[in-house]
Amino acid sequence: MDSLGWNFLQAYTVVSGGSANGTGATSSEIHWLLYKDATEDNDPYKGLITKEIYNK
């Protein structure tokens, strides 16, 4: 992503599932926050594959 001009801002994990007493299955997702300084309207999308494009 760096070679495409993206900058790392933050990463965080979201945990879901389980129960209040600590039993049950849990799952986690890692989220990465990136930003890019764009100089043209289409610039942020250069080299980026969206979920819709990937699924085609």
N, C-alpha and C positions, 0 to 999 in steps of 0.2 A: 504494500500500500504506500510505503514511503516513496518508492520510485514513481508512483502516480501522483505525488504531491500531497498525500494525506498526512496529517499530523495526529499523533496519539494524544488524547486528552485524559481519559480515565477508563478503568475496567472495574466491573463489579459483578458479584454473583447474586442471583435470586434463587432462593430455596423455597420449594413449595411442597405441600403434602404433609404427612405425619399427623400427629395429634398433640394435644396440650401436655399429655403425660410422657411424651417422647417415644411413643410406639407408632408403628405404621411406616409405610414406604414414603420416602422423600425423593425429590428430583431437584436438580439444580441446572441453571442456565448461566453461562458467562456472557456478559454484554460488554462490548467494546465501544467506547465513544471516540470517534475520530472527527476531525474537521479539515476543511480544505479552503484556502483562500482562492476564490474564483475570480478570474479576470474577464471571462466571457460567460454568456448565459448558459451554454451547454457544457462548460468546462467541468463542473462537478461530476458529470456522468461519464467522462472519458475513462475507459478501461474498467468501468463498473458493470457487473452483471447482476441485474435485479432478479428477484425470485421468479417473476413472470417470464423473463427471458430464459433463465436456467431451466424452467419446467417445460419449455417448448423444445 
